[in-house]
Amino acid sequence: AYVQGPGWHDEDAVLAEVERLARRVRIAQVESLWEPLMVLAARIRERLDLPGMTVEETLPFRDKERMKQVLDAAADMKRNVSVIGPLSLGRS
């Protein structure tokens, strides 16, 4: 369904309108294909307890420096993982 609401620049008004709408119809998911609205979509998902990325998970996609930090941390975690080898389940 298409619903025209307040301008996307007023996040509080958008959230209030979405909450009003959610009292009348079931909202199953919220997505944004436009990068500037990704955080607002995440806020809506959090407000309505819907599946999908949270604001915290979404922010790195809007902030290049933050994304670099996330990727560096993931690379550090990968470097700190040791592979021990296959588990021996042989009989005693």
URSULKA-V289856 format. One record per residue. N is the residue number from 1. PSI is psi in degrees with one decimal (NA if undefined). Layout:
n=N psi=PSI
n=N psi=PSI
This chain:
n=1 psi=146.6
n=2 psi=129.1
n=3 psi=125.4
n=4 psi=125.4
n=5 psi=-162.1
n=6 psi=165.4
n=7 psi=143.3
n=8 psi=-16.8
n=9 psi=-17.5
n=10 psi=83.6
n=11 psi=-38.3
n=12 psi=-41.9
n=13 psi=-39.0
n=14 psi=-46.2
n=15 psi=-41.5
n=16 psi=-42.4
n=17 psi=-40.4
n=18 psi=-39.9
n=19 psi=-40.3
n=20 psi=-44.1
n=21 psi=-39.9
n=22 psi=-20.5
n=23 psi=-19.0
n=24 psi=-33.4
n=25 psi=156.0
n=26 psi=126.1
n=27 psi=117.4
n=28 psi=-33.0
n=29 psi=158.0
n=30 psi=125.6
n=31 psi=154.7
n=32 psi=126.6
n=33 psi=-2.2
n=34 psi=119.3
n=35 psi=-42.0
n=36 psi=-19.2
n=37 psi=6.5
n=38 psi=-41.8
n=39 psi=-40.0
n=40 psi=-41.6
n=41 psi=-40.3
n=42 psi=-39.5
n=43 psi=-41.8
n=44 psi=-45.4
n=45 psi=-43.9
n=46 psi=-43.4
n=47 psi=-39.3
n=48 psi=3.3
n=49 psi=50.4
n=50 psi=155.9
n=51 psi=155.4
n=52 psi=179.3
n=53 psi=141.4
n=54 psi=173.8
n=55 psi=-45.9
n=56 psi=-39.3
n=57 psi=-26.2
n=58 psi=-33.8
n=59 psi=-40.3
n=60 psi=-25.8
n=61 psi=-14.0
n=62 psi=-6.3
n=63 psi=105.4
n=64 psi=-40.9
n=65 psi=-41.7
n=66 psi=-38.4
n=67 psi=-40.2
n=68 psi=-40.0
n=69 psi=-41.9
n=70 psi=-45.1
n=71 psi=-39.3
n=72 psi=-42.1
n=73 psi=-39.8
n=74 psi=-39.5
n=75 psi=-39.1
n=76 psi=-42.1
n=77 psi=-40.7
n=78 psi=-39.4
n=79 psi=-26.2
n=80 psi=0.5
n=81 psi=129.9
n=82 psi=137.1
n=83 psi=119.2
n=84 psi=-33.2
n=85 psi=176.5
n=86 psi=145.3
n=87 psi=128.9
n=88 psi=120.7
n=89 psi=25.7
n=90 psi=161.2
n=91 psi=147.4
n=92 psi=NA
